[in-house]
Amino acid sequence: MGQLASKVIRKANRFNVENRAHRVLEREKPTPAPKFDSNLRDMERTLELDPKFVDKLNAKDATLDSRLKDVYVTSQDRFIKRVQERQAAEAAADTKEERVLPKDRKTPEDFEYGYLEPTRVTPGRCTLRQALQFINDHQLDPESWPVNKIANEYKLKEPHVENILHYFKTFNVYIPDQKYKDTLLTQAKQQFIENKSDSSK
């Protein structure tokens, strides 16, 4: 229903468009758009200052007209020349022999931490390698590597270093003692046997 209505409205708007356009163009002067009050006040002020302002606007200024006639534009078609040069270069590149493929087709080795480390570190920041280093140093010997020493050496803020050391730790490998493991196993066996004997009674 909506499509049908829009088609009818469109046809009604376009009916006799050409004749209506000719009628508008044949009018002596189109009706000017209404002006704002502020614009009218500005026009009144300019007329008070210069009563011949409207005559100056409507009169043709010969000096401005002569200056306008002196202005001219020249074109050298540089864009077209550039396009032609580019097309010629592409055609010449097509005719050249194909480039030799590289001999070494191995994939490049991955970086140690999965990304290329920066060579220069801005103050207030540290690389992953540096962070792991001072976390490890602090874990191994917290007295010789306190927070203020780490902050001074790596140019970091002390609260940031405290948070890093509090929330991040390096992995430690714990190898249990074999004797302790054996004692735990024997204790577990004894408990299992006792529980089994109690349940059978």
N, C-alpha and C positions, 0 to 999 in steps of 0.2 A: 504494500500500500504506500509506503514511504517513497519508494523509487518512482512509482507512478505519479505521485504528487510533485516530486522534484522535477520530473520530466515536463509536466504541464506548466509548472512555474517558469522553468527555463525557456520553454517555447513562447510563453506569454511575454517574457522579458525581451526576447529577441525579435518579437513581431515588429515589422516595419522599422527596424533599427536604422537603416540607411537614410530613410526620409527624415527621421527624427534628428539624426546627426547633422544632415544638411540644414535643417531648420535652425539648429543651435548655432551653426557656423555662419549663417546668413544674418544673424542678429547684429545690430550696430556695435554694441559693446556688451560683453558679458557682465552680469551683475556681480559686483565685488563681494567678497566674503565679509561677514560682519567683523568689525574690529573690537578689540577689548577696550575697556574704559581706560586702562593705563596707556594704551597706544594713542587713544584720542587725546588724552591729557598731554602726552609728549608732543603730538603734532601741534596742539594749541600753543605750547611753550615755544616751539621753533618758529611758528608764525608770528608770535609776539616779538621775538628777537629779530627775525628777518621777514618782513611782509612779502618780499619777492621770492620766497623760497620755492613756492609751487611753480612759478614761471621759470625759475632756474632748472628745476627738475624736468619740466616739459620741453625746454629749449635745447636744441642740439648744440653741443660744445664743439667748435671747429678744431681746437687744439687736441682734444682727446681723440677726435675722429682721425686727425692726421697721424697721431701716434699709433693708433690701431692699424692704420694702413701701412706703417713702416714695419710692423711686426710680421715676420714670416718664419715658417718652419721648414727646415731641410731634413731630408732623410737619406741615409747612406746604406740602408739595408744590411746592417752588420749581422743581424740575426740570421738572415737567409744565407749569408756567406759562411757563418759558423756551422749552420746545419749542413751545408754542402761539404765543408771541410770534414765534419764528423762522419758523414756518409762515405766520403772517399777514404778516410782512415779505416773505417770498418771494412770496406771492400778490400783494402790492401791487407788488413789483418787476416781476412778469410783466405786470401791467396797464399799467405806465408805458411811455412811448414808448421806442423803441430809441435808444441813444446814437448820436450823430453820429460817423461814422468820421473819422479824421484826414485833412486835405487833402493834407499832404505825405507821399507814399508812397515817397520815395527811401530807399535803404539808407544807413545811416550810414557815414561814411568810416572806413577802417581807420586804426589807429594807426601811427605811423612804424615802430616795431619789432615790430609785431604784437600788442602788449598795452599796456594802460594803465599808464604809469609812475607809481610812487607819488610823492606830493608830499613826504613826509617819509621820509628814509632813516635807519635806525638805525645807530649807530656800529659799525664792523666789517663793514659791507656797502656795496655800491655798485650803482647801476643800470647797465644795459647802455650807456646813453649816456655815463655817467661813465667806465666801463671803456674804451670805445672812445676817449674823449678822452685819457685818460692814456696809453693804449698808443700812440696816434698821436703825442702830444707826446714821449714817450720815444724813439720811432723817429726822429723828425725831429731832435731835439736831446737826446741822452742826457746831456750834461754839465750842461745847465741843468735837466733833469728827472731827477735820480737817484732811486733807490728810496726813500730816506728822506724826500725832499721830497714824493713822491707819497703815501707812507704818512701823513705828517703832514697833508697837505691834505685827503685823502679819509677820514681817520680809520680806516685799515686797518692790519693787522699787516704788518711788513716781509717776513717769509717768504712771506706770501700774495701780496704785490705782486711779489716776485721770481719766484714760480711763474707768476703771470699773465703777466708780461713775457717769461718764458722760453718758455712754451708757446703763447701767442697773439700773433699779428701781424696788422696790417691789410693789406689787399690793396694791392699796388703795381702801377702800370701801367708796363710797360716798352715803349717804342717804339723798335724797332731803327733804327739809322742806315741810310739808303738806300744809301750808298756801300759800307758794310760788307756789306750784303745782296747788292749787285751783285758784289762781289769773291768772295763765297762761291759765287754761282751760276756765275761764270766758272771758278772752280777746280773745281767739281763737273763742269762740261761738259768741261773738259780731261781730267779723270781718266776720265770715261766714254769719251771718244774714244780715249784711250791704251789703256784696257782692251779696247776693241773691236778696235783695230788689233793688239794683242798676241794676242788670241784668233783672229784671222783668219790669222795666220802659222802 
